[in-house]
Amino acid sequence: MIYDGAGGDCTPMWESYHTLGMLKNGPPKKYMIGSVRNYEDFYSWDGDFFYNLKKKVEDKIPRNKRRNEPILFIKGVTLVSLYILSLYWWVKYYNFWATMFYCIIAGQVGVNVMHDGNHCAWSSNKWITYIAGYTLDLVGSTSVVYRRSHNFGHHGCVNHLELDRAFDTTYPLYRLHKYQKWMPMHKYQHIYMWLVYGLVNFGDLFGTFDELHWMSNFPTRRGHVTRTTFWSQAFVKLCWVSWSM
């Protein structure tokens, strides 16, 4: 069992993040702190599915193409430039088309820049990677919370109903797990989900501090939040509220 820096089990995440060559030797001993009594892994490693899938991914994306790919940097600079333009247009004109343009570009920054940056997949240079990750703060959310709640709260326990953060942040609007209670509106969630996802940024704008509290108190996701982090996030929100007004 491996513990992450905030006290949560991240052994499955280590297994999924690292290459097959590293998996053969197992996790580094310096990270193995012992065994937990009556511990049962909620993933099944029986069979060849995981390793076959991992091999296909590694064959599809050669090692020299996984970071520092020039097209990533071109894409990143292009999208961030368009984002600045769309933000200027939105603040200055504040009409329907300016809002639509901004929403589309902000979504692209989130999917194509910040996601890779916060997963440390952008560059082998940690500062470039951090800058890519911090583009999430440009769109009013927080990369600090994302790295904890998404990287650990989701990827550390993917598809686990009680632990995967993706389930409790979307229910009851979306039903993403078969053991969640079904409601009649879920029959149409594939239709209205696009509209609701458009409001995610609004929720992130005001939900950051609740997330910071969650990071510090949830039993399997304890985390230390510094004063600098707290006030930097407050500053980001203040800027966004000012721009919106």
NUDREN-117088 format. One line per 2 residues: for each residue x, y, z of N, C-alpha, C. Coordinates in pm, 1 decimal. Layout:
REM residues N
X,Y,Z,X,Y,Z,X,Y,Z; ...
REM end
This chain:
REM residues 245
84.5,-120.0,0.0,0.0,0.0,0.0,87.8,124.7,0.0; 54.2,221.4,-80.3,124.9,348.6,-85.6,30.8,456.9,-34.3
83.3,547.2,47.4,5.3,662.3,90.7,50.7,784.8,14.2; -46.5,866.9,-25.7,-6.8,993.8,-86.6,24.8,1092.1,25.2
66.3,1211.9,-14.3,113.8,1308.6,83.3,9.5,1355.4,181.5; -117.1,1330.9,154.5,-222.0,1379.7,244.0,-292.8,1266.5,317.2
-242.2,1147.0,308.1,-297.2,1039.1,389.3,-395.3,947.2,321.1; -408.7,951.8,189.5,-501.0,863.0,119.5,-426.2,754.2,44.6
-489.2,641.5,27.4,-427.6,530.4,-44.6,-424.1,561.9,-193.9; -306.3,557.5,-253.3,-295.5,587.3,-396.0,-224.2,475.3,-471.1
-226.4,354.2,-414.1,-162.9,241.4,-482.8,-223.4,217.4,-620.9; -357.1,213.5,-634.7,-413.7,193.9,-769.6,-371.9,302.7,-867.0
-358.0,426.5,-817.3,-317.4,534.2,-906.3,-173.0,514.5,-952.2; -88.1,466.0,-862.7,49.9,437.9,-901.9,51.5,330.4,-1010.4
-30.8,230.2,-993.6,-37.8,121.6,-1091.8,-81.8,174.8,-1228.0; -176.5,266.4,-1230.1,-230.3,314.5,-1357.0,-140.4,419.1,-1422.5
-63.5,493.3,-1342.1,18.1,601.4,-1395.8,148.6,552.7,-1458.6; 204.0,445.5,-1408.7,337.9,405.5,-1448.8,337.4,299.1,-1558.2
448.9,290.5,-1627.9,459.5,201.6,-1743.2,470.2,56.1,-1700.1; 447.4,-31.9,-1796.7,455.1,-175.2,-1768.3,593.2,-214.9,-1718.5
696.9,-149.4,-1772.8,832.7,-180.5,-1729.3,853.3,-155.4,-1581.6; 792.5,-49.0,-1529.2,804.0,-16.7,-1387.1,714.6,-106.9,-1302.6
601.5,-147.1,-1358.3,509.4,-231.4,-1282.2,569.4,-367.5,-1250.4; 656.7,-415.9,-1338.3,717.6,-547.6,-1316.2,799.9,-550.2,-1188.1
859.8,-436.9,-1153.5,942.1,-429.5,-1032.5,861.8,-391.3,-908.9; 736.3,-350.5,-929.4,653.0,-312.2,-817.0,683.3,-172.1,-767.2
600.6,-119.2,-676.6,622.5,15.4,-623.3,755.1,24.7,-548.7; 821.7,139.1,-552.0,947.0,157.2,-476.6,925.7,128.8,-328.7
1017.7,57.4,-268.2,1003.3,17.2,-128.5,995.9,136.2,-34.0; 1059.3,247.6,-71.5,1059.1,362.5,18.7,919.6,421.3,37.5
827.3,387.0,-56.5,690.4,434.8,-43.9,598.7,334.5,26.0; 646.1,213.7,43.6,563.4,110.3,105.7,578.2,120.1,256.6
473.0,157.9,324.2,483.2,184.6,467.8,428.0,70.6,552.0; 378.0,-35.9,490.8,325.5,-147.6,567.9,191.9,-194.2,514.0
125.1,-278.0,590.9,-3.6,-334.1,549.8,-113.8,-284.3,642.5; -231.8,-277.5,587.2,-348.1,-234.2,664.5,-430.0,-357.9,701.9
-467.9,-366.4,827.5,-545.5,-482.2,872.7,-682.3,-486.3,804.3; -718.5,-604.0,759.5,-848.8,-627.0,696.5,-871.9,-538.7,574.5
-762.6,-502.7,507.4,-774.7,-416.5,390.0,-808.6,-499.5,267.0; -908.7,-455.6,193.0,-946.8,-521.0,68.7,-942.8,-418.8,-43.6
-864.4,-445.2,-143.6,-854.7,-355.1,-257.8,-986.4,-357.6,-333.4; -1037.6,-239.9,-369.0,-1164.8,-236.7,-440.7,-1147.0,-255.5,-589.6
-1023.2,-277.6,-635.4,-997.6,-313.8,-774.2,-956.9,-458.9,-781.7; -996.4,-523.8,-888.9,-953.6,-660.6,-913.3,-843.5,-659.2,-1018.4
-728.8,-715.9,-981.7,-614.8,-720.1,-1073.8,-602.9,-856.9,-1139.4; -706.0,-939.4,-1121.2,-705.1,-1071.7,-1184.2,-726.3,-1057.5,-1334.8
-667.4,-1148.4,-1410.5,-685.5,-1145.3,-1555.0,-585.7,-1052.8,-1623.3; -596.0,-1044.5,-1754.0,-499.6,-969.0,-1833.9,-554.9,-838.3,-1888.7
-678.4,-801.9,-1851.5,-741.3,-684.7,-1911.8,-659.0,-558.1,-1890.4; -622.5,-531.6,-1766.2,-551.0,-408.6,-1734.0,-418.0,-399.7,-1808.7
-343.8,-507.7,-1807.9,-211.2,-505.7,-1869.3,-219.1,-502.0,-2022.3; -318.1,-570.3,-2078.6,-335.7,-563.9,-2224.5,-376.0,-424.1,-2268.9
-465.0,-362.9,-2193.0,-507.7,-226.8,-2226.0,-391.3,-129.1,-2214.0; -313.0,-143.6,-2109.0,-199.2,-55.4,-2087.2,-96.4,-72.6,-2199.5
-76.2,-194.9,-2243.8,19.4,-220.9,-2351.3,-26.2,-156.7,-2481.7; -155.9,-164.3,-2510.9,-207.9,-103.4,-2633.1,-189.6,48.5,-2630.6
-211.2,108.5,-2513.4,-192.9,253.4,-2501.1,-46.5,290.6,-2521.2; 44.2,214.9,-2459.7,187.1,244.8,-2471.9,236.7,221.2,-2614.1
180.1,122.7,-2683.2,218.0,99.4,-2823.1,166.3,211.4,-2913.4; 48.7,265.2,-2877.9,-12.8,370.5,-2958.7,60.5,503.4,-2941.2
105.9,528.1,-2818.9,173.8,655.3,-2788.6,316.2,624.0,-2743.7; 414.1,631.6,-2833.2,553.5,603.0,-2797.8,601.7,693.0,-2684.7
701.8,647.8,-2612.5,751.5,721.0,-2496.1,794.8,863.7,-2531.2; 857.8,880.3,-2649.0,908.0,1013.1,-2686.4,796.6,1108.0,-2731.0
672.0,1058.7,-2735.2,559.3,1142.6,-2776.0,469.7,1179.3,-2657.7; 505.6,1136.3,-2537.5,416.3,1154.6,-2423.9,430.5,1290.4,-2357.4
543.4,1355.8,-2374.8,564.0,1490.7,-2321.9,649.4,1569.1,-2419.9; 647.2,1701.2,-2401.2,732.9,1789.8,-2481.1,704.4,1781.6,-2630.7
581.2,1744.7,-2665.1,544.4,1738.5,-2806.0,517.3,1881.0,-2856.0; 586.3,1925.7,-2962.9,569.6,2064.2,-3010.2,424.7,2104.4,-3035.3
344.7,2010.6,-3086.2,206.2,2045.7,-3117.3,127.5,2080.6,-2990.4; 168.4,2023.2,-2876.1,103.7,2058.1,-2750.0,126.4,2205.2,-2715.8
249.7,2249.8,-2734.9,281.8,2388.4,-2702.9,212.3,2484.5,-2799.9; 209.2,2446.3,-2927.7,139.5,2529.8,-3026.7,-8.6,2539.3,-2992.1
-67.4,2426.0,-2959.2,-208.6,2422.9,-2921.4,-234.3,2505.7,-2796.0; -144.8,2493.4,-2697.5,-162.0,2565.9,-2573.0,-154.7,2716.3,-2591.4
-53.7,2763.0,-2662.5,-38.0,2907.0,-2686.0,-156.4,2960.7,-2766.4; -201.8,2884.5,-2865.5,-314.4,2927.1,-2948.2,-441.9,2941.2,-2865.3
-470.1,2839.9,-2782.8,-592.7,2841.6,-2703.7,-590.3,2950.2,-2596.8; -476.9,2968.1,-2531.5,-468.1,3072.3,-2428.4,-481.7,3211.0,-2492.1
-423.9,3229.3,-2610.0,-437.3,3357.1,-2681.5,-583.0,3382.8,-2717.7; -649.8,3278.7,-2768.2,-791.6,3291.9,-2801.2,-874.2,3317.3,-2676.1
-833.1,3257.3,-2564.9,-905.9,3278.0,-2439.6,-898.0,3424.5,-2396.7; -779.4,3481.8,-2402.6,-762.7,3623.2,-2365.7,-848.1,3711.6,-2456.2
-850.2,3679.1,-2586.0,-933.1,3754.1,-2680.0,-1080.4,3739.0,-2647.4; -1124.1,3617.0,-2619.7,-1265.8,3593.0,-2589.4,-1306.3,3660.2,-2458.5
-1215.3,3661.7,-2361.0,-1245.7,3728.4,-2234.5,-1260.6,3879.2,-2254.5; -1172.3,3936.5,-2334.7,-1180.8,4079.8,-2365.8,-1312.9,4111.4,-2435.5
-1348.2,4027.7,-2533.1,-1472.0,4047.7,-2607.5,-1592.7,4038.4,-2515.7; -1588.7,3937.8,-2425.0,-1700.4,3916.5,-2333.5,-1716.8,4032.6,-2236.6
-1604.2,4081.0,-2177.7,-1609.8,4190.8,-2081.7,-1654.0,4320.6,-2149.7; -1606.8,4342.2,-2272.0,-1636.1,4468.3,-2339.5,-1777.2,4473.9,-2395.2
-1822.7,4364.4,-2459.9,-1951.4,4368.0,-2529.6,-2063.4,4298.3,-2452.5; -2031.5,4191.6,-2382.8,-2126.6,4120.4,-2298.0,-2259.6,4093.4,-2369.0
-2248.5,4030.5,-2487.4,-2370.1,3991.3,-2558.9,-2370.9,3839.2,-2577.6; -2472.3,3790.4,-2645.5,-2489.3,3646.1,-2660.5,-2369.9,3581.4,-2730.0
-2325.7,3639.9,-2842.4,-2218.3,3578.4,-2919.5,-2084.8,3585.1,-2845.9; -2062.7,3693.0,-2773.6,-1940.5,3704.0,-2694.2,-1938.6,3597.6,-2584.5
-2056.1,3573.8,-2525.1,-2066.4,3472.2,-2419.7,-2043.6,3333.1,-2475.9; -2102.5,3303.4,-2591.8,-2085.3,3172.4,-2654.2,-1939.7,3148.5,-2692.2
-1876.5,3249.4,-2748.1,-1736.5,3237.4,-2787.7,-1649.1,3212.0,-2665.5; -1676.3,3287.7,-2559.5,-1598.8,3270.2,-2436.3,-1617.4,3129.4,-2378.6
-1741.5,3082.2,-2372.6,-1770.0,2949.7,-2315.1,-1697.7,2838.7,-2391.9; -1700.7,2847.6,-2523.7,-1636.2,2744.7,-2606.4,-1485.7,2743.7,-2583.6
-1423.5,2861.4,-2585.1,-1278.2,2868.3,-2568.8,-1237.0,2830.9,-2426.9; -1313.6,2872.8,-2327.4,-1282.6,2836.8,-2189.1,-1287.4,2685.5,-2171.4
-1385.5,2621.1,-2233.6,-1393.3,2475.9,-2227.3,-1273.9,2408.8,-2292.1; -1227.3,2465.7,-2402.3,-1110.8,2409.6,-2471.0,-983.8,2424.8,-2388.4
-971.9,2537.3,-2320.5,-856.8,2556.3,-2230.9,-859.1,2450.5,-2120.9; -979.2,2425.3,-2067.1,-991.8,2325.8,-1961.7,-957.2,2185.6,-2007.1
-1007.9,2146.4,-2122.5,-988.0,2009.0,-2170.1,-848.7,1987.7,-2228.2; -796.7,2087.1,-2298.1,-674.8,2067.7,-2376.0,-548.2,2126.6,-2315.3
-562.1,2210.3,-2212.8,-443.1,2270.5,-2152.5,-432.2,2234.2,-2004.8; -530.8,2278.1,-1925.6,-518.5,2259.8,-1781.3,-523.6,2112.6,-1741.0
-602.9,2031.8,-1808.2,-614.4,1891.1,-1770.6,-480.4,1820.7,-1784.1; -413.6,1840.6,-1897.8,-283.0,1778.7,-1917.7,-179.2,1836.5,-1822.7
-189.0,1966.9,-1797.3,-94.1,2029.9,-1706.5,-105.9,1977.4,-1564.8; -227.9,1964.1,-1515.3,-247.7,1917.0,-1378.4,-222.4,1768.1,-1362.5
-215.3,1697.2,-1474.6,-175.3,1556.3,-1470.0,-25.8,1539.5,-1497.1; 46.0,1653.0,-1501.6,191.8,1651.8,-1524.9,227.5,1584.6,-1656.8
140.4,1598.2,-1755.3,163.6,1534.4,-1885.4,200.7,1635.4,-1992.6; 217.7,1760.7,-1953.7,241.2,1865.2,-2052.7,387.7,1871.1,-2094.4
474.1,1875.6,-1995.1,615.9,1891.4,-2022.3,697.4,1823.1,-1912.7; 823.0,1789.2,-1943.3,912.3,1734.6,-1841.8,964.6,1845.1,-1750.8
945.0,1970.4,-1790.5,979.8,2084.5,-1707.4,862.5,2114.1,-1613.4; 886.8,2103.4,-1483.5,774.8,2114.1,-1388.7,711.2,2252.8,-1389.6
789.2,2357.9,-1419.4,733.2,2491.7,-1418.1,639.9,2514.1,-1536.5; 677.8,2462.4,-1651.8,588.8,2471.8,-1768.2,460.3,2394.4,-1741.3
475.7,2277.9,-1678.8,359.1,2196.6,-1644.6,268.9,2269.1,-1545.8; 327.7,2332.5,-1443.7,249.7,2407.3,-1345.8,174.8,2523.8,-1411.1
241.9,2594.3,-1501.2,177.8,2706.2,-1570.2,58.0,2656.3,-1650.8; 76.3,2542.4,-1720.4,-35.0,2484.0,-1795.9,-149.9,2447.4,-1703.0
-117.8,2392.9,-1586.1,-221.8,2356.9,-1489.8,-294.1,2477.3,-1432.8; -220.7,2585.0,-1411.3,-280.0,2704.6,-1351.8,-370.7,2781.0,-1447.8
-378.1,2738.1,-1573.2,-475.6,2801.9,-1663.3,-618.3,2777.3,-1615.1; -637.3,2677.3,-1529.8,-770.6,2655.4,-1473.1,-813.3,2775.2,-1389.4
-716.9,2840.8,-1323.8,-749.3,2960.3,-1245.6,-790.8,3075.7,-1335.9; -745.2,3073.0,-1461.4,-785.6,3176.5,-1555.9,-935.1,3173.5,-1582.8
-994.4,3054.4,-1577.0,-1136.8,3042.5,-1608.8,-1223.1,3043.1,-1482.7; -1163.5,3086.2,-1369.1,-1242.7,3106.6,-1248.4,-1246.5,2990.5,-1152.8
-1187.9,2878.0,-1188.5,-1185.5,2763.3,-1098.1,-1053.8,2763.0,-1022.5; -1008.5,2647.7,-976.9,-885.8,2641.9,-898.8,-807.2,2515.6,-928.1
-683.8,2531.2,-969.7,-597.4,2417.1,-998.5,-555.3,2347.4,-869.7; -552.4,2421.6,-758.8,-515.1,2363.1,-629.8,-614.8,2254.5,-591.2
-742.7,2287.8,-597.6,-846.8,2190.5,-564.4,-850.3,2078.7,-667.5; -832.3,2114.5,-793.6,-840.4,2014.5,-900.3,-735.6,1905.3,-882.3
-613.6,1945.2,-849.1,-507.6,1845.6,-834.5,-536.0,1749.2,-721.3; -611.2,1795.8,-619.7,-645.3,1706.0,-509.9,-772.7,1627.0,-539.4
-881.2,1697.4,-571.1,-1010.7,1630.9,-583.5,-1020.3,1547.2,-710.1; -950.7,1588.5,-817.4,-957.2,1510.9,-941.2,-847.0,1405.8,-948.3
-722.7,1448.3,-930.5,-611.7,1353.8,-942.6,-619.4,1243.2,-838.4; -651.1,1280.1,-714.5,-657.8,1180.2,-608.4,-800.9,1136.1,-580.2
-892.8,1234.3,-573.8,-1031.5,1200.8,-540.8,-1104.2,1127.7,-650.7; -1052.1,1131.3,-773.4,-1113.0,1057.3,-884.4,-1019.5,946.3,-933.8
-901.1,983.6,-976.8,-811.3,883.6,-1035.2,-755.5,786.0,-931.8; -759.6,823.0,-805.9,-714.0,730.2,-703.4,-814.5,622.9,-670.2
-938.2,638.7,-714.7,-1043.3,540.7,-682.3,-1152.4,546.3,-789.6; -1112.1,536.4,-915.4,-1205.7,550.2,-1027.9,-1318.9,447.7,-1018.9
-1441.9,497.9,-1033.0,-1563.9,416.2,-1036.8,-1601.1,352.3,-902.7; -1535.5,393.0,-795.2,-1576.4,346.6,-662.7,-1686.6,439.6,-613.2
-1805.6,385.4,-590.1,-1922.7,467.8,-562.5,-1903.7,558.2,-441.3; -1845.3,504.6,-332.1,-1833.0,583.3,-210.1,-1714.9,679.6,-212.2
-1612.5,651.4,-292.1,-1489.8,730.8,-285.3,-1464.3,819.3,-406.5; -1513.1,778.9,-523.4,-1486.0,856.0,-644.5,-1558.4,989.1,-638.3
-1480.1,1097.3,-640.2,-1535.3,1232.1,-626.5,-1627.9,1268.5,-741.9; -1613.0,1202.9,-856.5,-1694.3,1235.6,-973.5,-1841.6,1203.5,-951.2
-1872.0,1110.3,-860.8,-2010.3,1071.1,-839.0,-2085.1,1168.2,-748.4; -2024.2,1206.5,-636.0,-2099.1,1290.6,-542.7,-2102.8,1436.4,-583.9
-2023.4,1477.1,-681.4,-2029.6,1615.8,-728.4,-2128.8,1634.3,-843.6; -2179.5,1525.6,-898.0,-2272.7,1536.2,-1010.6,-2413.5,1487.7,-976.8
-2426.2,1401.3,-876.9,-2557.6,1350.2,-838.8,-2628.7,1453.0,-751.1; -2760.4,1475.2,-765.2,-2857.1,1396.1,-841.5,-2881.4,1443.3,-985.2
-2810.7,1549.4,-1029.3,-2835.2,1595.4,-1166.4,-2801.5,1487.5,-1268.3; -2689.2,1417.2,-1244.9,-2650.5,1306.6,-1333.6,-2644.8,1178.3,-1253.1
-2682.7,1071.2,-1314.4,-2668.8,938.5,-1253.6,-2560.5,864.5,-1332.1; -2442.6,852.2,-1271.2,-2327.5,794.7,-1340.1,-2291.4,655.1,-1291.1
-2363.0,605.7,-1190.2,-2333.4,472.9,-1135.2,-2463.9,395.3,-1118.4; -2457.8,267.9,-1147.8,-2581.2,187.7,-1145.7,-2643.3,175.6,-1007.2
-2564.0,197.3,-901.2,-2617.2,185.2,-765.8,-2668.0,318.5,-710.5; -2657.8,425.6,-788.8,-2720.6,550.5,-748.9,-2869.7,542.7,-778.5
-2949.2,605.1,-692.8,-3094.2,598.3,-708.9,-3136.5,663.3,-840.1; -3215.7,592.5,-916.0,-3264.1,643.2,-1044.5,-3382.3,736.7,-1023.5
-3383.7,846.9,-1097.3,-3495.3,940.9,-1096.2,-3544.9,958.2,-1239.0; -3671.5,989.8,-1257.3,-3727.0,1003.5,-1392.8,-3648.2,1100.0,-1482.1
-3592.7,1206.6,-1423.9,-3521.0,1304.0,-1506.5,-3393.9,1246.3,-1567.9; -3340.6,1139.9,-1508.1,-3217.3,1080.6,-1560.2,-3236.2,1019.2,-1698.4
-3360.9,995.3,-1734.6,-3389.6,944.1,-1868.7,-3347.3,1044.2,-1974.7; -3342.2,1171.7,-1936.9,-3311.0,1278.2,-2032.4,-3176.8,1345.8,-2002.6
-3095.2,1285.1,-1916.7,-2971.8,1352.3,-1878.1,-2874.4,1369.8,-1995.2; -2884.2,1281.6,-2095.1,-2796.7,1296.4,-2211.9,-2832.8,1419.9,-2294.3
-2951.9,1474.9,-2268.1,-2996.0,1594.8,-2339.6,-2959.3,1721.0,-2261.0; -2992.9,1723.0,-2130.7,-2971.9,1845.8,-2054.0,-2831.4,1857.9,-1994.3
-2752.9,1750.0,-2002.3,-2620.8,1755.6,-1940.3,-2531.8,1863.3,-2002.7; -2551.6,1890.0,-2132.0,-2467.9,1990.5,-2198.7,-2493.9,2129.8,-2143.2
-2619.9,2158.7,-2113.0,-2654.5,2287.7,-2055.0,-2599.0,2299.0,-1912.8; -2613.6,2191.6,-1836.9,-2566.6,2194.0,-1698.5,-2415.0,2208.0,-1692.4
-2344.6,2137.2,-1780.8,-2198.9,2148.3,-1782.1,-2152.7,2289.5,-1816.0; -2236.4,2362.2,-1886.3,-2203.1,2501.1,-1915.8,-2203.2,2588.9,-1792.1
-2266.8,2539.8,-1684.3,-2273.1,2615.3,-1559.2,-2168.6,2570.0,-1458.5; -2084.9,2473.9,-1498.1,-1984.0,2420.7,-1406.6,-1891.5,2530.6,-1357.2
-1851.9,2617.9,-1447.1,-1759.2,2723.6,-1408.6,-1820.0,2816.3,-1303.6; -1952.2,2839.1,-1316.1,-2021.2,2921.9,-1217.1,-2016.5,2854.5,-1080.7
-2037.1,2722.9,-1079.3,-2030.6,2648.8,-953.7,-1891.0,2649.5,-894.5; -1791.2,2635.9,-980.7,-1653.1,2637.8,-933.0,-1615.2,2773.5,-875.1
-1671.9,2877.7,-931.5,-1638.5,3012.0,-886.8,-1671.2,3030.4,-739.6; -1783.6,2973.5,-695.4,-1826.3,2992.3,-557.3,-1809.3,2866.8,-471.5
-1770.8,2755.6,-533.7,-1759.2,2631.9,-457.8,-1619.4,2597.4,-412.1; -1521.9,2680.9,-445.4,-1383.2,2651.3,-412.8,-1360.9,2633.2,-263.7
-1417.3,2721.1,-182.9,-1387.8,2719.1,-40.5,-1452.7,2598.7,27.7; -1566.0,2556.0,-23.0,-1624.8,2431.8,25.0,-1533.4,2314.4,-7.4
-1472.1,2317.0,-126.7,-1379.4,2210.9,-165.9,-1254.5,2212.4,-77.5; -1203.2,2330.9,-46.0,-1086.5,2339.8,41.4,-1117.7,2280.1,178.0
-1238.1,2305.4,227.5,-1281.6,2247.7,355.1,-1291.7,2095.5,342.6; -1345.5,2048.8,230.0,-1359.5,1904.3,205.8,-1222.8,1836.9,202.0
-1126.0,1900.8,138.6,-992.4,1844.6,129.1,-930.2,1827.4,266.7; -964.4,1914.7,360.6,-901.8,1912.7,491.3,-971.3,1818.4,589.1
-1091.4,1771.3,554.8,-1168.5,1696.5,653.4,-1214.7,1557.5,610.0; -1225.4,1533.4,479.3,-1275.9,1403.4,436.4,-1174.1,1295.0,472.6
-1217.1,1186.3,539.7,-1122.3,1088.4,595.7,-1018.6,1033.9,497.1; -1058.1,1005.7,375.8,-961.3,944.8,284.2,-893.3,1047.7,195.5
-921.8,1175.0,215.0,-862.7,1274.6,128.1,-815.6,1395.3,209.8; -755.8,1370.4,326.3,-709.8,1480.4,409.2,-597.5,1556.6,338.2
-598.2,1684.5,351.3,-494.1,1763.6,286.6,-465.9,1890.6,363.3; -344.5,1936.5,358.5,-307.9,2059.8,426.2,-322.7,2175.4,329.0
-400.2,2273.6,366.0,-421.6,2391.0,283.1,-355.3,2510.0,351.8; -253.6,2566.0,290.0,-179.7,2676.3,349.8,-258.9,2806.2,341.4
-221.0,2902.6,421.8,-286.3,3033.4,417.2,-262.6,3100.1,281.9; -141.3,3080.8,228.9,-110.4,3138.6,97.7,-204.6,3084.7,-8.3
-228.5,2953.3,-4.9,-320.6,2891.1,-99.4,-461.0,2947.2,-82.8; -506.3,2956.6,39.9,-641.2,3006.2,67.2,-659.5,3148.0,13.8
-565.5,3236.8,46.3,-581.0,3376.5,6.4,-558.4,3395.7,-142.6; -474.2,3312.8,-203.1,-456.9,3322.5,-348.6,-585.8,3284.4,-419.8
-656.3,3184.1,-367.3,-783.6,3145.6,-426.1,-888.7,3254.0,-404.0; -885.2,3318.7,-287.5,-977.6,3429.3,-261.6,-952.8,3543.4,-359.2
-825.6,3568.3,-391.0,-790.3,3674.6,-485.5,-844.5,3643.7,-624.9; -832.1,3517.0,-667.6,-884.1,3476.7,-798.4,-1034.9,3499.0,-805.4
-1105.0,3461.5,-700.1,-1251.0,3478.7,-699.2,-1289.2,3626.6,-699.5; -1213.5,3705.8,-625.8,-1241.6,3848.7,-621.2,-1225.0,3911.9,-759.1
-1121.1,3870.3,-830.7,-1100.6,3920.4,-967.2,-1217.5,3884.0,-1055.9; -1264.5,3760.0,-1042.9,-1374.0,3715.8,-1128.8,-1504.5,3787.9,-1097.1
-1531.4,3808.1,-970.2,-1652.5,3880.9,-932.2,-1646.4,4024.7,-984.8; -1527.4,4084.4,-977.1,-1509.1,4222.2,-1025.5,-1532.4,4228.8,-1175.6
-1474.7,4133.3,-1251.0,-1493.2,4132.5,-1396.8,-1639.9,4112.8,-1433.3; -1706.3,4025.1,-1357.8,-1845.9,3993.8,-1388.4,-1935.8,4114.8,-1366.3
-1900.6,4195.8,-1268.1,-1981.9,4313.5,-1238.4,-1953.1,4426.8,-1337.4
REM end
